[in-house]
Amino acid sequence: MNAAAFGFGINMILLFLKLGKGLYMQTLFYAMFLSLTAFSLPAAAMDYRLGSGDIVHVTVYDHPELLLDTRVDEQGKIDFPLIGAVMVAGQSASSAQRLIAEALERGGFIKKPQVNLIVKEYRSKQVSVLGQVNKPGKYPLDTTSTVSDLLAQAGGVTLEGADELTLIRNQDGKLQRTKIDTKSLFQDGQVDLNYQVIGGDVIFVPRASVFYIYGEVRKPGAFRLEKNMNVMKALSLGGGITPRGTQRGIQIRRKGADGKPVIVNAALIDPVREDDVVYVKESLF
C-alpha cells in the first residue's frame, strides 16, 4: 500500500469520527484501522510462521485487561488470559490471532472478539553469519531468505574476505558443509548457488588466502591469492622486477607434503599456492 492511499484512509477515518460517535462508529473505525494495518504490513511479517522464542504482542479490542506481551515457550505455546495455553507455533500471525479469538468466543468470555497479534521480536529462526563480514552476528528469519539476503544484512563481505564461503547446516544430527563461490554467484549470475537458508544455519566467510613476494620487486609484501594465480601474475601485483632483479632467479618457498619448507626454482607459468613465498634474486651481472 503506498503512502498516498494510506493517508487517504486515515483522513476518511477522521471524517467518520467527526460525523458521529457510539458503538457503530467505534466498530467501523476499528475495522478500517485493522484493514489499513494489514495492507501496510510487509509481506514478510504476514508470511512468517511463529516458533519457540518469538516475542509477541497481543491485544483484544475494547479489552485492555487482556493485553499481553509474552514469549512463545519451548512447546510452541503462549499462556493467554481466560483461555490458558494456545498452540501458536507453526501459525502465521493472522492464524494465531484467529485461534485466540475462537477460544475466547467458544469459552463464552467475549462475543465476536477482535484480536490483533504482532511479532515484536523474531527469535525462533535465526542464522549466524560469521567470519569476514562487516557485521557478524545472529540474524532472524522473518521470511524466506537466501545466502545473499543474509550477507546483505551482515553488511557484506570485508576486503579481507575470501571468494568462497561455507554454508553449515545441521541435517538430521549431522553437519553438512556446502562451499559457495561468491564470485560465480554475484558476478556470473549463477543463481543456483544462492541457497535458501533455514533456522540454525551458519554462514562462514573465511579470510582470503594470501601469498608473499619479496626480493627484487618494486612492491614487496602480502597479496590476495586469486584463482589460477601464477608467477607472472604474482610479479605484476608486486610491481614487476626491479632493474637489479632477474627473471631467471625466481624461487618459490613453500611447505612440502611433510610440512617441511622446500625451495622450487620457478618459471613464469608455474602456479602460486596459498602461503607461498615468491623470491626474486638479484642479478649477478
Secondary structure, 3 states (H helix, E strand, C coil): CCHHHHHHHHHHHHHHHHHCCCHHHHHHHHHHHHHHHHHHCCHHHHHCCCCCCCEEEEEECCCHHHCEEEECCCCCEEEECCCEEEECCCCCHHHHHHHHHHHHHHCCCCCCCCEEEEEEECCCCEEEEEECECCCEEEECCCCEEHHHHHHHCCCECCCECCEEEEEEEECCEEEEEEEEHHHHHCCCCHHHCCEECCCCEEEECECCEEEEEECECCCEEEECCCCCEHHHHHHHCCCECCCEEEEEEEEEEECCCCCEEEEECCCCCECCCCCEEEEEECCC
